[in-house]
Amino acid sequence: MSSLDALFSGPWGPLVIFGLRLLDVPISTVRVLLSVRNHRALVPPLGFLEVLIWIVAVGTAIRNLESTWHVLAYASGFATGTAVGLWIEEKLAFGFATVRIISQHSGVELAEALRDRGFGVTEFAGQGRHGPVEVVYTVLRRRDVPRVLEEVDRWDPSAFVTVEEPRAVRSGALTQVRPRLRAGLGLPDRR
């Protein structure tokens, strides 16, 4: 028996399996999200690393199926790795968001405040259930959503707000971004 087999089969084995799952599952989460957001250069190396780690973890768990601790470590590593992957994705905040704000008052002021902070904003009048409303619409980087929501709370805490992820973004104020970022998003170069 090699020293590596002894490590995996011994009392430290469940901890090693848990640690491996704590690595491969977040990598998987980030890889899938990058895939959906069309980051083609990063996805294959992450997939390779993810599967390499997973093969070692699953192989070790299967070789030690008689050990409840090994099986529990595999399952709990997956669950914990999922939570870690979601946390990482939240901190990285890849991609863009569409924020739609419907205000019965203060929509114009809110739109101006967002423009003053560098956001591209479209505003228009609408008709809600209880009368006229002002609609403020902006597309921004996901990491900027909390800043926009702070402004909404400042100008109209009772505003109706939706945040969604756009599938594609073309033209407009948002697309005045660095050429390398434009290329990563699949946008044409406007130099």
C-alpha positions in Angstrom: 0.0 0.0 0.0 1.5 3.4 -1.0 1.7 6.2 1.5 -1.0 8.1 -0.5 -3.4 5.1 -0.2 -2.6 4.9 3.5 -3.4 8.6 3.9 -6.7 8.3 2.0 -7.8 5.1 3.7 -6.6 6.1 7.2 -8.2 8.4 9.8 -7.2 11.5 7.8 -8.9 10.2 4.6 -12.3 11.7 5.4 -10.7 15.1 5.9 -8.8 14.8 2.7 -12.0 13.9 0.8 -13.8 16.8 2.4 -11.0 19.2 1.5 -11.0 17.9 -2.1 -14.7 18.4 -2.5 -14.3 21.9 -0.9 -12.0 22.6 -3.9 -13.7 21.0 -6.8 -17.3 22.0 -6.2 -16.7 25.8 -6.0 -14.5 25.4 -9.1 -17.5 23.7 -10.8 -19.9 26.5 -9.7 -17.6 29.2 -11.0 -16.9 27.3 -14.2 -20.7 26.9 -15.0 -21.3 30.6 -14.3 -18.4 31.6 -16.5 -19.7 29.3 -19.2 -23.1 30.9 -19.1 -21.5 34.3 -19.3 -19.3 33.3 -22.3 -15.9 33.5 -20.7 -14.5 30.9 -23.1 -10.8 31.1 -22.2 -11.3 30.3 -18.5 -13.8 27.5 -18.7 -11.6 24.6 -20.1 -8.7 25.0 -17.6 -11.2 25.2 -14.8 -13.0 22.1 -16.1 -9.7 20.2 -16.3 -8.8 21.1 -12.7 -12.3 20.4 -11.4 -12.4 16.9 -12.9 -8.8 16.1 -11.8 -9.7 16.9 -8.2 -13.1 15.1 -8.5 -11.6 11.9 -9.8 -9.2 11.7 -6.8 -12.1 12.5 -4.3 -14.7 10.1 -5.8 -12.1 7.3 -6.3 -11.1 7.6 -2.7 -14.7 7.6 -1.5 -15.5 4.6 -3.6 -12.5 2.6 -2.4 -13.7 3.3 1.1 -17.4 2.8 0.9 -17.4 0.6 4.0 -16.3 3.7 6.0 -19.3 5.8 7.0 -16.9 8.7 7.7 -15.5 8.7 4.1 -19.0 8.7 2.6 -20.2 11.5 5.0 -17.1 13.5 4.2 -17.8 13.2 0.5 -21.4 14.3 0.9 -20.7 17.1 3.4 -17.8 18.3 1.2 -20.2 18.6 -1.7 -22.7 20.6 0.4 -20.1 22.9 1.9 -18.4 23.3 -1.4 -21.7 24.4 -3.0 -22.1 27.1 -0.3 -18.5 28.2 -0.8 -19.0 28.3 -4.6 -22.0 30.5 -4.3 -20.2 32.8 -1.9 -17.3 33.1 -4.3 -19.6 33.9 -7.2 -21.4 36.5 -5.2 -18.0 38.2 -4.3 -16.8 38.1 -7.9 -20.2 39.3 -9.2 -19.5 38.4 -12.9 -21.6 40.0 -15.5 -24.3 42.6 -15.7 -27.6 43.3 -14.1 -30.7 45.1 -15.3 -32.4 47.2 -12.6 -35.9 48.5 -13.1 -37.3 50.9 -10.5 -40.9 52.0 -10.5 -41.5 55.0 -8.3 -44.8 56.9 -7.6 -42.6 59.9 -6.8 -38.9 60.8 -6.9 -38.1 58.8 -10.1 -36.7 61.8 -11.9 -34.5 62.8 -9.0 -33.4 59.2 -8.6 -32.5 59.0 -12.3 -30.4 62.2 -12.0 -28.7 60.9 -8.8 -27.7 57.7 -10.7 -26.4 59.6 -13.7 -24.4 61.8 -11.3 -22.7 58.5 -10.1 -21.9 57.5 -13.6 -24.7 55.1 -14.5 -26.5 55.2 -17.8 -30.2 55.6 -17.1 -33.4 55.6 -19.1 -36.5 57.1 -17.5 -40.0 57.2 -18.7 -43.6 57.8 -17.5 -45.9 54.9 -16.8 -49.3 54.1 -15.5 -49.5 51.9 -12.4 -52.5 50.4 -10.6 -52.9 53.6 -8.4 -52.0 56.2 -11.0 -48.9 57.6 -12.7 -45.5 56.3 -12.0 -41.9 57.0 -13.1 -39.9 54.1 -14.4 -36.1 54.2 -14.1 -34.2 51.6 -16.0 -30.4 50.9 -16.0 -28.0 48.2 -17.0 -24.8 48.0 -14.9 -22.2 45.6 -13.6 -23.6 43.3 -11.0 -21.1 44.5 -8.4 -22.7 47.9 -8.7 -26.2 46.8 -7.8 -25.8 47.5 -4.0 -24.8 51.1 -4.9 -28.0 51.6 -7.0 -30.2 50.1 -4.3 -28.7 52.5 -1.7 -29.7 55.4 -4.0 -33.2 53.9 -4.4 -33.5 53.7 -0.6 -32.3 57.2 -0.3 -34.8 58.7 -2.8 -37.8 56.3 -2.6 -37.7 53.4 -0.1 -41.1 52.3 -1.2 -40.2 52.0 -4.9 -40.9 48.7 -6.7 -37.5 47.3 -7.8 -36.6 44.3 -10.0 -33.0 43.1 -10.7 -32.4 40.7 -13.5 -29.5 39.4 -15.6 -29.6 40.4 -19.3 -28.6 37.8 -21.8 -26.7 40.2 -24.0 -25.8 43.9 -23.9 -25.2 46.0 -27.1 -24.4 49.7 -27.5 -25.5 52.4 -25.0 -23.5 54.1 -22.2 -22.6 50.8 -20.6 -20.7 49.6 -23.6 -18.2 52.4 -23.3 -15.8 50.0 -21.5 -12.3 48.8 -22.0 -11.6 46.9 -25.3 -10.4 43.8 -23.5 -13.6 43.6 -21.5 -15.7 44.2 -24.7 -13.9 41.3 -26.3 -14.6 39.0 -23.3 -18.3 39.9 -23.6 -18.3 39.2 -27.3 -19.0 42.9 -28.2 -17.5 44.5 -31.3 -14.5 46.7 -30.9 -15.5 50.4 -31.3 -12.0 51.9 -31.7 
